[in-house]
Amino acid sequence: FSQMFSLIFLLLFLQLYLLVTCQDGRDCYSQMEQSFYKDGDIEIAAFLHIYTYDVPRIERSFSKYRRFRWFQSKNYQYALALVFAIEEINKNPYLLPNMTLGFGLYNVMHSHMTVMENPFIWLGGMEKHVPNYTCRKQSKSVAVISESSIAVQMGTLLELYKIPQLTLGPFEPLLSDSGQFPSLYQMAPKDTSLARGMASLMLHFGWTWVGLAISDLPKGIQFMSDLKAEMQKNGICVDFVELIPATVESLSSFQNSAHIQILKSSANVVILFCVTESLIGASFQSWWKLMMWKVWVTTSQWDFASSEVPFLLNSFHGTFIFSHHHAEISGFKNFLQTANPSKYPEDSYLSKFWSLAFNCSVTGASCKTLQNCPLNASLESLPPHHFDMTMSDGSYNIYNAVYAVAHSVHEMLLQEVEMQPVNNGAKVAFSPWQLHPFLKNLQFTNPAGDLVNLNQKRNLEAEYDILNFWNFPYGFGRKVKVGWFSPYISHGITEIPHSVCSVSCSPGFRKTPLEGKPACCFDCTPCPGNEISNQTDMEQCVNCPDLQYVNTERDQCFHKKVTFLSFEDPLGMTLDCTALCFSMLTVVFLVKANNLCLSYILLIALTFCFLCSLLFIGHPNTTTCVLQQTKFGVAFTAAVSTILAKTITVLLAFKVTAPGRRMRHWLISGVPKSIIPICSLIQLALCAIWLGTSPPFIDTDAHSEQCHIILVCNKGSVTAFYCVLGYLGSLALVSFTVAFLARNLPDTFNEAKFLTFSMLVFCSVWVTFLPVYHSTKGKVMVAVEVFSILASSMGLLGCIFVPKCYIILFRPEKNALKGFRDRIVSKETDVLKNSS
């Protein structure tokens, strides 16, 4: 009961104290709201350090009794960038159509005791922070934007609810740990090249004796380590190092020690790196005299040019500032020119800043009414050290953060609409954690044309604009771009002396060690065959896959194109026209002569020989592959066996003339004609065995031509192919031998000489075919086979039938019976004269 009584007494005392102090009205600024809210279908909560206040020790839990200290005009530009981006998105009909984007803006302090006060109020939806409890029925906030300096404390809290948190920068390596902060996304680029850029600036001016003032946060310690390494590499020495505290509690002890250290230092150049802007500003205001005649090199994260203390501007005249390079946002400057308390009456921060900047009086119960303000008051009319109209790095990152949230929500809603197209016009409801899959791999181009990438693994290093601060004449306070640094472009000496034993092997070559020489000495050998090397100084070349070929430089592999001997190719078209023309010519040669039946059979066989060459041209398929060799073998076997039958008939006609002899009976009965079906059946049997055991099939040839994959007909059994070809060759050799024996017979009714010459041409073509066929590849191999078919067919047609056509067309008297008898009498008379 005593503990309960004490608790009740304490609560009554605090309420009485609150009532008395509120009626006192001692500080109207302290009664202003600490938030700026705009309703929307979905909202973004932003926590920024806009102003600082003192917290009495007894009154730490009552925010309305805190005494206002100073206003951060640079940080308030962050808030205006937030408002500008949201208004721009709400006007965009292509981004989040039929949906409005709102926000809630809250002030936070860089103090361990108060930094989590407003985040608890925002989560609970109440004026008093009660952890893990909310008074709101349903929150419309989908993401949080905050500074990197408070992201660790807030990230731990927001991770309990899986709420996406986007930080405006600067980039913190600690926050990139996805295991510890899986719901946090950094909008600022990496500053890993900042140390190299500052060292390059020192080298450019020949500054080799410098001092360092670095933040004591882990990022500052890491930057100091990187900077010292770069300086040592380039012969730059460090006189002193001062660590700047990150919290208000440890600020006072730092001021005295830094005062003495910088006062004693003979270094006239000081590199200043601080993450928390407010503390460095508060620190330097107390010992500003030390900055006189010093050259400062700093970053845009701390901007002394926004200080409200005028003498700091003169102290920092000539300072070099490394600022992230980014494009200009169209319309932002005009937005700042028109921003005023009458346009945004609900913005208590703007009212507070307006009253301080233009010396207005604040009245009214809510301390929002401004009086006695200049008529032409605007942000543009303020000097740059009070408010800078140029968009800062943080404002640019907040602008991108708002667009990142909008794009991710837009993509998520599109996906949900595709999955559930019918929603009867109802708003699509979702939780903040559902945005993570879209934010993790988000990449978009902002309205300024810059690429924004939230994937931390693909986050590029920052490029910097080097600004020089001018304060002449006094109070001018302008920053002028005097240089630019990019980690992707070499700086300094443009031509470096070389001292190497062998020049590096470029892509397309490999290193070949020289016998008896050190490893640094080698020859560059081009990659052989279908091998490439796509890097410098490769020890071995790499083979391209079978379906790819190497380019001329031998540093890339390209996919091969499928090809074959087509009718559209010049070579295929020529062979095709030749085959068709000679097949039609063969049909025309219906010659009436001796052995008329055999002549017709030969002409028909030659016609099929010409036509079978067409099977080798065009896109191969299973049918054409089978018919190619079988039709070729059977057609030529019929033609050659017909020639053999004609030769045997002529031979028997002159050698076997005695009546009653059996061979004369065979001649009369037409037995030689049976050679044709017998020889053809043997060839058909060989083809049947071939097709039954290992028939031809479609195959690809990826090695004959470098850039192409050739479709060809694989013969299946090579042995069967050469058996068919060998049998045809043996039959041709027999025909040639028989015709050769009959070459000296009387030539009045004898065509033995023509048959002999035709078979000589036939055998010569196919004897030549074998070595040429095996020495070619791809489409040329097919063309050689087609050419051999056409050449041998033309040889048979020309040698046998052209002489007959010549007699019929130009010497018809030799084809008449009277002319025949006159030639016999003339020859007998010549014989008698010679004998006498």
C-alpha positions in Angstrom: 0.0 0.0 0.0 2.9 2.4 0.7 4.4 1.9 -2.8 1.0 2.4 -4.4 0.5 5.6 -2.3 3.9 6.9 -3.3 3.2 6.3 -7.1 -0.2 8.1 -6.9 1.4 11.0 -5.1 4.2 11.3 -7.7 1.6 11.3 -10.6 -0.4 14.0 -8.9 2.7 16.1 -8.4 3.8 15.7 -12.0 0.3 16.7 -13.3 0.3 19.7 -11.1 3.8 20.7 -12.3 2.6 20.3 -15.9 -0.4 22.5 -15.4 1.5 25.3 -13.7 4.3 25.2 -16.3 1.9 25.2 -19.2 0.1 28.3 -17.9 3.5 30.0 -17.5 3.9 30.2 -21.3 7.6 30.9 -20.9 8.6 29.6 -24.3 6.1 29.6 -27.2 8.6 27.7 -29.4 8.5 24.8 -27.0 4.7 24.5 -27.4 4.9 24.0 -31.1 4.2 20.6 -32.5 7.1 18.3 -33.2 5.5 16.8 -36.2 4.2 17.7 -39.7 1.5 15.4 -41.0 -0.2 15.2 -44.4 -2.9 12.5 -44.9 -2.8 10.0 -47.8 -3.9 6.6 -48.9 -0.4 5.4 -47.9 2.1 7.4 -45.9 5.9 7.7 -45.4 7.2 8.5 -41.9 10.4 10.7 -41.9 12.6 11.3 -38.8 15.0 14.2 -39.2 17.1 16.3 -36.9 15.5 19.7 -37.7 16.1 21.6 -34.5 17.8 21.2 -31.1 16.4 21.9 -27.7 17.6 21.7 -24.1 16.0 19.1 -21.8 15.8 20.0 -18.1 16.8 17.0 -16.0 13.5 16.8 -14.1 11.4 17.3 -17.2 12.9 14.7 -19.7 9.5 13.0 -20.1 7.6 16.1 -21.1 8.5 17.3 -24.5 6.4 20.5 -24.4 8.6 22.0 -21.6 11.9 21.8 -23.5 13.6 25.0 -24.3 14.4 25.6 -28.1 18.1 26.1 -28.8 18.8 26.3 -32.6 17.3 25.4 -35.9 19.1 23.3 -38.6 18.2 25.1 -41.8 20.1 22.6 -43.9 18.2 19.7 -42.4 14.9 21.5 -43.0 15.7 21.4 -46.7 15.5 17.6 -46.3 11.9 18.1 -45.1 11.1 20.4 -48.1 12.6 17.8 -50.5 10.3 15.2 -48.9 7.3 17.4 -49.5 8.4 18.3 -53.0 8.9 14.6 -54.0 5.5 13.6 -52.6 3.6 16.4 -54.4 5.4 15.6 -57.6 4.4 11.9 -57.4 0.8 12.8 -56.5 0.7 14.8 -59.8 2.1 12.0 -61.9 -0.7 10.0 -63.5 1.6 7.1 -64.4 3.0 6.5 -60.9 0.5 5.3 -58.2 -2.6 6.4 -60.1 -5.8 6.7 -58.1 -3.8 6.7 -54.9 -2.4 9.6 -52.9 0.9 9.6 -51.0 1.1 11.2 -47.6 3.7 11.7 -44.9 4.5 12.3 -41.3 7.6 14.3 -40.4 9.1 14.1 -36.9 12.0 15.8 -35.2 14.7 13.7 -33.5 17.7 14.6 -31.4 21.2 13.2 -31.5 21.0 12.2 -27.9 20.9 8.7 -26.5 18.2 9.9 -24.1 15.8 11.4 -26.6 16.6 9.9 -30.0 13.8 7.2 -29.7 11.1 9.4 -28.2 9.3 10.4 -31.5 9.7 6.9 -33.1 7.9 5.5 -30.0 5.2 8.2 -30.3 4.8 7.4 -34.1 4.6 3.6 -33.5 2.1 4.0 -30.6 0.0 6.8 -32.3 -0.1 8.7 -29.0 1.6 11.6 -27.3 3.3 9.4 -24.8 5.7 6.7 -25.9 4.6 3.2 -24.7 6.7 0.5 -26.4 5.0 -2.4 -28.1 1.6 -0.8 -28.0 -0.4 1.2 -30.4 -3.6 3.3 -30.1 -4.2 3.5 -33.9 -6.6 1.1 -35.5 -4.6 0.8 -38.7 -1.4 2.5 -39.7 -1.1 3.8 -43.3 2.7 4.2 -43.1 4.5 1.8 -45.4 8.1 2.9 -44.9 10.4 5.1 -42.8 13.1 7.6 -43.9 15.8 8.6 -41.4 19.3 9.9 -41.2 22.1 7.3 -41.0 23.3 8.7 -37.7 20.1 7.4 -35.9 19.5 4.4 -38.2 21.1 1.9 -35.8 18.8 2.7 -32.9 15.7 3.0 -35.1 16.7 0.0 -37.2 16.7 -2.3 -34.2 13.2 -1.1 -33.3 11.7 -1.1 -36.8 13.1 -4.6 -37.5 10.6 -5.9 -34.9 7.8 -4.8 -37.2 9.7 -5.5 -40.5 9.1 -1.9 -41.6 11.3 -0.8 -44.5 13.8 1.9 -43.4 15.5 4.1 -46.0 18.5 6.2 -44.9 19.4 9.5 -46.6 23.1 9.1 -45.9 25.9 9.2 -45.7 26.6 5.6 -46.5 27.4 3.5 -43.5 29.2 0.1 -43.9 27.7 -1.1 -40.6 24.2 -0.7 -42.0 24.9 -2.7 -45.1 25.0 -5.9 -43.0 21.8 -7.6 -44.3 22.0 -10.1 -41.4 21.7 -7.4 -38.8 19.6 -4.9 -40.7 17.6 -6.8 -43.3 14.9 -4.1 -43.5 17.2 -1.2 -44.1 18.2 0.4 -47.4 20.8 3.1 -47.9 20.2 5.7 -50.6 23.6 7.2 -50.5 26.4 5.8 -52.7 29.5 4.3 -51.2 32.2 6.6 -49.9 35.1 4.1 -50.3 36.9 6.4 -52.7 36.6 9.5 -50.6 40.0 9.0 -49.0 41.7 8.5 -52.4 40.0 11.7 -53.6 41.2 13.8 -50.7 44.7 12.4 -51.0 44.7 13.3 -54.7 43.7 16.9 -53.7 46.6 17.1 -51.3 49.0 15.9 -54.0 47.6 18.4 -56.5 48.4 21.3 -54.2 51.6 19.8 -52.7 50.2 19.7 -49.2 52.3 17.1 -47.2 51.6 18.3 -43.6 48.0 18.0 -42.5 45.8 17.5 -39.5 42.8 15.3 -39.1 39.5 16.0 -37.2 37.4 12.7 -37.5 34.1 11.5 -36.1 34.5 8.8 -33.5 31.8 6.7 -35.1 32.9 3.4 -36.7 32.6 5.0 -40.1 34.9 7.8 -39.1 37.5 5.4 -37.7 37.4 3.4 -40.9 37.8 6.6 -43.0 40.8 7.6 -40.9 42.4 4.3 -41.5 41.8 4.5 -45.2 43.0 8.1 -45.4 46.2 7.4 -43.5 47.0 4.5 -45.8 46.5 6.7 -48.9 48.6 9.5 -47.4 51.4 7.2 -46.5 51.3 5.8 -50.0 51.7 9.3 -51.4 54.2 10.7 -48.9 51.8 12.9 -46.9 52.3 13.2 -43.2 49.7 13.6 -40.4 50.5 16.1 -37.6 47.5 15.4 -35.3 44.3 13.4 -35.1 41.2 14.6 -33.1 38.2 12.4 -32.7 34.9 14.3 -32.7 32.2 12.8 -30.4 28.9 11.7 -31.9 26.7 12.5 -28.9 25.8 15.6 -26.9 26.9 14.0 -23.7 30.6 13.8 -24.6 30.8 17.1 -26.4 32.1 19.3 -23.7 35.2 17.2 -22.9 36.1 17.2 -26.6 36.0 21.0 -27.1 38.9 21.8 -24.7 41.3 19.1 -25.9 40.7 19.9 -29.6 41.2 23.6 -28.8 44.7 23.0 -27.4 45.7 20.5 -30.1 44.8 22.6 -33.1 46.3 25.7 -31.4 49.7 24.0 -31.1 49.6 22.4 -34.6 51.8 23.9 -37.3 49.7 22.2 -40.0 47.7 24.8 -42.0 45.5 22.2 -43.8 42.9 20.2 -41.7 40.8 17.4 -43.1 37.4 17.4 -41.3 35.2 14.3 -41.5 32.1 14.2 -39.3 28.9 12.3 -39.7 26.7 14.1 -37.2 26.3 17.7 -38.4 24.9 19.4 -35.4 27.6 18.4 -33.0 30.5 19.5 -35.1 28.8 22.8 -35.6 28.2 23.2 -31.9 31.8 22.3 -31.2 33.5 24.7 -33.7 31.4 27.6 -32.7 33.1 27.7 -29.3 36.7 27.9 -30.7 36.2 29.5 -34.1 39.3 31.7 -33.7 41.5 28.6 -34.3 40.1 28.3 -37.8 41.6 31.5 -39.0 44.3 31.1 -41.6 43.5 27.4 -41.9 42.5 25.6 -45.1 39.8 23.1 -44.4 38.9 20.0 -46.5 35.6 18.5 -45.6 32.5 16.8 -47.0 29.0 18.0 -47.7 27.7 16.0 -44.7 28.7 18.9 -42.5 28.0 22.2 -44.1 29.4 25.1 -42.1 28.0 27.4 -44.8 24.5 26.9 -43.2 25.7 28.1 -39.8 23.7 30.9 -38.2 27.0 32.3 -36.8 28.3 34.9 -39.3 31.9 34.8 -38.2 32.2 31.1 -39.2 31.7 32.0 -42.8 34.8 34.2 -42.8 36.7 31.5 -40.9 35.9 28.9 -43.5 36.7 31.0 -46.5 38.6 28.9 -49.1 37.4 25.6 -47.7 37.2 22.6 -50.2 34.1 20.5 -50.0 33.6 17.1 -51.5 30.0 16.7 -52.5 28.3 13.8 -54.3 27.9 14.4 -58.0 24.2 14.3 -59.1 22.0 15.8 -61.7 19.8 18.9 -61.0 16.2 18.2 -60.1 13.9 20.3 -62.3 11.4 22.3 -60.4 12.9 22.1 -56.9 14.3 25.6 -56.9 10.9 27.0 -58.0 9.3 25.0 -55.2 11.6 26.5 -52.6 10.9 30.0 -54.0 7.1 29.6 -53.4 7.3 27.8 -50.0 5.9 29.9 -47.1 3.8 29.4 -44.0 0.6 30.5 -45.7 1.1 27.8 -48.3 1.8 25.2 -45.7 0.0 26.4 -42.5 0.1 22.9 -40.9 3.9 22.9 -41.1 5.0 24.0 -37.6 8.7 23.6 -38.6 8.3 26.2 -41.4 6.5 28.6 -39.1 9.3 28.2 -36.5 12.0 28.8 -39.1 10.2 31.7 -40.7 9.9 33.5 -37.4 13.6 33.0 -36.6 14.8 33.9 -40.1 12.6 37.0 -40.6 12.3 38.1 -36.9 8.5 37.6 -36.9 6.5 37.5 -33.7 4.6 34.3 -32.8 1.2 34.5 -31.2 -1.9 32.4 -30.8 -2.8 29.4 -28.6 -1.0 27.0 -30.9 1.9 29.3 -31.5 1.4 29.2 -35.3 0.3 32.7 -36.0 3.1 34.9 -37.4 3.0 38.7 -37.3 5.2 41.5 -38.3 6.9 39.5 -41.1 8.4 41.3 -44.2 6.0 41.4 -47.1 8.5 40.1 -49.6 9.9 37.3 -47.3 10.9 34.2 -49.1 13.5 31.5 -48.7 15.3 32.8 -51.8 15.8 36.2 -50.1 17.8 34.7 -47.2 21.6 34.7 -47.4 23.1 31.3 -48.3 24.4 30.7 -44.8 20.8 30.9 -43.5 19.2 28.8 -46.3 20.9 27.3 -49.4 18.7 27.1 -52.5 20.9 24.4 -54.0 19.8 20.9 -53.4 22.1 19.1 -51.0 23.2 15.5 -51.0 20.8 14.6 -48.3 17.8 16.3 -50.0 18.7 14.4 -53.2 18.8 11.1 -51.4 15.4 11.8 -49.7 14.0 12.7 -53.1 15.2 9.3 -54.4 14.0 7.5 -51.3 10.4 8.8 -51.8 10.5 7.7 -55.4 11.9 4.3 -54.4 9.0 3.7 -52.1 6.5 4.8 -54.7 8.0 2.6 -57.4 8.0 -0.5 -55.1 4.4 0.1 -54.0 3.4 0.6 -57.7 5.1 -2.7 -58.7 3.5 -4.6 -55.8 0.0 -3.3 -56.6 0.4 -4.2 -60.3 1.4 -7.7 -59.3 -1.6 -8.0 -56.9 -4.0 -6.7 -59.5 -2.7 -9.3 -62.0 -3.2 -12.0 -59.4 -6.6 -10.6 -58.2 -8.0 -8.5 -61.1 -11.5 -8.1 -59.6 -11.6 -6.1 -56.4 -14.9 -4.2 -56.8 -13.0 -0.8 -56.6 -11.8 -1.4 -53.1 -8.3 -0.2 -52.0 -5.7 -2.8 -52.0 -4.5 -3.3 -48.5 -1.0 -4.5 -47.6 1.5 -4.5 -44.8 4.9 -2.7 -44.9 6.9 -5.9 -44.9 5.4 -6.9 -48.3 7.5 -4.2 -49.9 10.8 -5.9 -49.2 10.9 -8.2 -52.2 10.4 -5.2 -54.5 12.8 -2.9 -52.6 15.7 -5.3 -52.5 16.3 -5.4 -56.3 14.7 -2.1 -57.2 16.4 -0.2 -60.0 14.9 2.9 -61.7 15.8 6.1 -63.4 14.6 9.2 -61.4 13.1 12.3 -63.2 16.6 13.9 -63.3 17.9 11.0 -65.4 20.1 9.4 -62.8 20.1 5.7 -62.2 19.0 4.7 -58.6 19.9 1.2 -57.4 18.9 -0.1 -54.0 20.8 -3.4 -54.4 23.7 -2.9 -51.9 25.9 -5.4 -53.8 25.6 -3.4 -57.0 25.8 0.0 -55.3 28.5 2.0 -57.1 31.2 4.1 -55.6 30.4 7.8 -55.4 31.7 10.5 -57.8 32.5 13.9 -56.2 32.1 17.5 -57.2 34.9 19.5 -55.5 33.5 22.8 -54.3 35.4 25.9 -53.1 33.7 28.1 -50.5 33.9 31.8 -51.1 33.0 34.5 -48.6 34.3 37.5 -50.4 32.9 40.0 -50.1 31.9 39.3 -46.5 28.7 37.4 -46.2 28.7 36.3 -49.8 28.9 32.6 -48.8 28.9 30.9 -52.2 30.1 27.5 -53.2 31.8 27.2 -56.6 32.6 24.0 -58.4 36.3 23.9 -59.1 36.9 20.2 -59.7 35.6 16.7 -60.0 36.8 13.3 -58.8 35.8 9.9 -60.1 37.2 6.6 -58.9 36.7 5.2 -62.4 39.1 7.6 -64.0 42.8 7.8 -63.3 44.1 11.1 -62.0 47.5 12.7 -61.7 50.3 11.6 -64.1 48.7 10.6 -67.4 51.7 8.6 -68.7 53.5 6.2 -66.3 57.0 4.9 -67.2 57.0 1.2 -68.0 59.6 -1.3 -66.9 58.6 -4.8 -68.0 60.4 -7.7 -69.6 57.5 -8.6 -71.9 54.4 -6.6 -72.8 51.2 -8.0 -71.5 49.3 -10.4 -73.7 46.1 -8.9 -74.8 42.8 -11.0 -75.1 43.1 -13.5 -77.9 46.6 -14.5 -76.9 48.2 -16.7 -74.2 51.4 -16.5 -72.4 54.1 -18.9 -73.6 57.1 -19.2 -71.2 60.6 -18.6 -72.7 63.0 -21.4 -71.9 65.8 -20.3 -69.5 64.0 -16.9 -68.8 62.3 -15.7 -65.6 58.5 -15.9 -65.3 58.2 -12.2 -66.2 59.6 -12.9 -69.7 57.2 -14.7 -72.1 55.9 -14.7 -75.7 52.3 -14.0 -76.7 50.9 -16.8 -78.8 47.6 -16.6 -80.6 45.0 -19.0 -79.3 44.8 -22.0 -81.6 41.7 -23.6 -83.3 38.4 -22.9 -81.6 40.0 -21.5 -78.4 39.8 -18.0 -76.9 41.2 -15.9 -74.1 39.1 -13.0 -72.9 41.4 -11.6 -70.3 44.9 -10.1 -70.2 47.9 -12.4 -69.6 46.0 -15.7 -69.6 48.1 -18.8 -69.1 45.8 -21.0 -71.2 43.2 -20.5 -73.8 39.7 -21.8 -73.3 37.7 -23.9 -75.8 34.5 -22.6 -77.2 31.5 -25.0 -76.9 30.8 -27.2 -79.9 27.9 -25.1 -81.1 29.9 -21.8 -80.9 32.8 -20.4 -82.9 35.6 -18.1 -82.1 35.7 -14.6 -83.6 38.6 -13.1 -85.5 40.2 -11.5 -82.4 39.9 -14.8 -80.6 38.4 -13.2 -77.5 34.7 -14.1 -77.8 32.5 -17.1 -78.7 29.5 -16.7 -81.0 26.7 -19.1 -81.7 27.0 -20.9 -85.1 24.2 -20.6 -87.7 22.6 -23.7 -89.2 23.1 -24.1 -92.9 23.0 -26.6 -95.8 23.4 -26.7 -99.6 20.1 -25.0 -100.5 18.5 -24.3 -103.8 18.9 -20.5 -103.1 22.8 -20.8 -102.8 24.6 -19.9 -106.1 26.3 -23.3 -106.1 23.1 -25.2 -105.4 21.2 -23.2 -107.9 23.8 -23.9 -110.6 23.8 -27.6 -109.9 20.0 -27.7 -109.8 19.6 -26.0 -113.2 22.3 -28.2 -114.7 20.5 -31.4 -113.6 17.1 -30.2 -114.8 18.5 -29.1 -118.2 20.3 -32.3 -119.0 17.4 -34.5 -117.8 15.2 -32.7 -120.2 17.8 -33.0 -123.0 18.0 -36.8 -122.3 14.3 -37.1 -122.8 14.7 -35.3 -126.2 17.3 -37.9 -127.3 14.9 -40.5 -128.7 17.2 -41.8 -131.3 16.2 -44.5 -133.8 19.3 -46.8 -134.1 20.4 -50.4 -133.6 19.5 -51.8 -130.2 16.6 -49.5 -129.9 15.2 -51.0 -126.7 18.6 -50.8 -125.0 19.0 -47.2 -126.1 15.6 -46.3 -124.5 16.5 -48.1 -121.3 19.8 -46.2 -121.2 18.1 -42.9 -121.8 15.6 -43.5 -119.0 18.4 -44.6 -116.6 20.4 -41.5 -117.5 17.4 -39.3 -116.8 17.0 -40.8 -113.3 20.8 -40.3 -112.8 20.4 -36.5 -113.5 17.3 -36.2 -111.3 18.8 -38.1 -108.4 21.3 -35.3 -107.9 18.4 -33.1 -106.8 18.0 -35.2 -103.7 21.4 -33.9 -102.5 20.3 -30.2 -102.6 17.9 -28.6 -100.1 17.1 -29.2 -96.4 17.9 -32.8 -95.5 15.3 -35.1 -94.1 15.0 -38.8 -93.4 13.4 -39.6 -96.8 15.9 -37.7 -98.9 18.9 -39.2 -96.9 17.6 -42.7 -97.7 16.8 -42.0 -101.3 20.1 -40.2 -102.1 22.3 -43.3 -102.1 19.8 -46.0 -103.1 18.5 -44.1 -106.1 22.1 -43.1 -107.1 23.3 -46.7 -106.9 20.4 -48.3 -108.7 20.1 -45.7 -111.4 23.8 -45.8 -112.3 23.8 -49.6 -112.0 21.0 -49.7 -114.6 22.9 -47.3 -116.9 26.2 -49.1 -116.7 24.6 -52.6 -117.1 22.7 -51.3 -120.1 26.0 -50.2 -121.7 27.4 -53.6 -120.9 24.5 -55.3 -122.6 24.9 -53.1 -125.6 28.6 -53.9 -125.8 28.1 -57.6 -125.5 25.4 -57.4 -128.2 27.8 -55.7 -130.6 30.6 -58.2 -129.8 28.4 -61.2 -130.3 27.0 -59.7 -133.5 30.4 -59.7 -135.2 32.1 -62.7 -133.5 29.3 -65.3 -133.5 28.0 -65.5 -137.1 27.9 -69.2 -137.9 24.3 -70.6 -138.2 23.2 -73.1 -135.6 25.6 -72.1 -132.9 24.2 -71.7 -129.4 25.6 -68.3 -128.8 24.0 -67.1 -132.0 20.7 -68.3 -130.6 21.4 -66.3 -127.4 22.0 -63.2 -129.5 18.8 -63.7 -131.5 16.7 -64.4 -128.4 18.0 -61.3 -126.6 19.8 -63.0 -123.7 22.3 -60.0 -123.2 19.3 -57.9 -122.2 18.9 -60.0 -119.0 22.2 -58.5 -117.7 20.3 -55.3 -116.9 17.8 -56.8 -114.3 20.3 -59.2 -112.9 22.9 -56.4 -112.2 20.2 -54.1 -110.9 18.8 -56.8 -108.6 22.2 -57.3 -107.1 22.6 -53.6 -106.4 19.1 -53.5 -104.9 20.0 -56.4 -102.6 23.1 -54.4 -101.4 21.0 -51.3 -100.8 18.4 -53.4 -98.9 21.1 -54.8 -96.6 22.4 -51.3 -96.1 19.0 -49.9 -95.2 18.2 -52.8 -93.0 21.5 -52.7 -90.9 22.5 -49.0 -90.7 20.5 -46.7 -92.9 21.5 -43.1 -93.6 20.2 -40.4 -91.2 20.3 -36.6 -90.7 23.4 -35.4 -88.9 25.1 -32.1 -88.1 28.7 -31.1 -88.9 29.9 -28.4 -86.5 33.6 -28.6 -87.4 33.8 -28.2 -91.2 33.0 -24.5 -91.2 33.9 -22.2 -88.5 30.8 -20.1 -88.3 28.2 -22.6 -89.3 26.6 -25.9 -88.3 26.0 -27.8 -91.5 23.0 -30.2 -91.9 24.2 -33.3 -93.8 23.0 -36.8 -94.5 25.2 -39.3 -92.6 25.7 -42.4 -94.6 25.2 -44.7 -91.6 27.3 -47.6 -92.6 30.5 -46.5 -94.5 31.2 -50.1 -95.4 27.8 -50.4 -97.1 28.3 -47.2 -99.0 31.7 -48.4 -100.3 30.2 -51.8 -101.2 27.5 -50.1 -103.3 30.2 -47.8 -104.9 32.6 -50.7 -105.3 30.0 -52.9 -107.0 29.2 -50.0 -109.4 32.9 -49.5 -110.1 33.4 -53.2 -110.8 30.5 -53.2 -113.2 31.9 -50.1 -114.9 35.3 -51.7 -115.2 33.8 -54.9 -116.8 31.9 -52.7 -119.2 35.0 -50.8 -120.1 37.0 -54.0 -120.7 34.4 -55.5 -123.0 34.0 -52.2 -124.9 37.8 -52.0 -125.2 37.9 -55.5 -126.7 35.3 -54.5 -129.3 36.9 -51.2 -130.3 38.4 -52.6 -133.6 35.3 -54.2 -135.0 33.9 -52.7 -138.3 32.2 -49.5 -137.4 29.4 -49.4 -140.0 26.8 -50.7 -137.5 29.2 -50.7 -134.6 29.1 -48.2 -131.7 31.8 -50.0 -129.6 34.2 -47.1 -129.9 31.7 -44.7 -128.5 30.8 -47.1 -125.7 34.5 -47.5 -124.9 35.1 -43.8 -124.7 32.0 -43.3 -122.6 33.1 -45.8 -120.0 36.6 -44.3 -120.0 35.0 -40.9 -119.1 32.8 -42.6 -116.5 35.6 -44.4 -114.8 37.9 -41.3 -114.9 35.2 -39.2 -113.2 34.7 -41.6 -110.3 38.3 -42.4 -109.9 39.0 -38.7 -109.5 35.9 -38.4 -107.2 37.3 -40.5 -104.4 40.4 -38.4 -103.4 38.6 -35.1 -104.0 35.6 -36.3 -101.9 37.7 -37.2 -98.9 39.7 -33.9 -99.0 36.6 -31.7 -98.7 34.1 -31.0 -95.9 30.6 -29.6 -95.4 28.6 -28.3 -98.3 31.6 -28.6 -100.6 31.6 -32.4 -100.1 28.0 -32.6 -101.1 28.6 -30.4 -104.1 31.5 -32.7 -105.2 29.3 -35.8 -105.1 26.5 -34.0 -107.1 29.1 -32.7 -109.6 30.5 -36.3 -110.1 26.9 -37.6 -110.7 26.3 -34.9 -113.3 29.7 -35.2 -115.0 29.5 -39.0 -115.3 25.9 -38.8 -116.6 26.9 -36.1 -119.1 29.8 -38.2 -120.2 27.6 -41.2 -121.0 25.0 -39.1 -122.7 27.5 -37.2 -124.8 29.8 -40.0 -125.9 27.0 -42.4 -126.9 24.2 -40.3 -128.3 25.8 -37.0 -129.6 27.5 -38.8 -132.5 24.2 -40.4 -133.5 22.4 -37.1 -133.4 25.2 -35.6 -135.5 24.7 -38.2 -138.3 20.9 -37.8 -138.1 21.0 -34.0 -138.2 24.0 -33.2 -140.3 24.9 -36.4 -142.3 21.6 -38.0 -143.1 23.0 -39.8 -146.2 25.0 -42.1 -143.9 21.9 -43.1 -142.2 20.2 -44.3 -145.6 20.4 -47.8 -147.1 21.7 -46.5 -150.5 24.5 -44.6 -148.8 25.4 -47.7 -146.8 25.7 -49.9 -150.0 27.8 -47.2 -151.8 30.2 -47.2 -148.9 30.5 -51.0 -149.1 31.2 -51.0 -152.9 33.7 -48.2 -152.5 35.6 -50.1 -149.7 35.7 -53.4 -151.8 37.1 -51.5 -154.8 39.8 -50.0 -152.7 40.7 -53.4 -151.4 41.0 -54.9 -155.0 43.2 -52.1 -156.1 45.5 -52.5 -153.2 45.8 -56.2 -153.8 46.6 -55.8 -157.5 
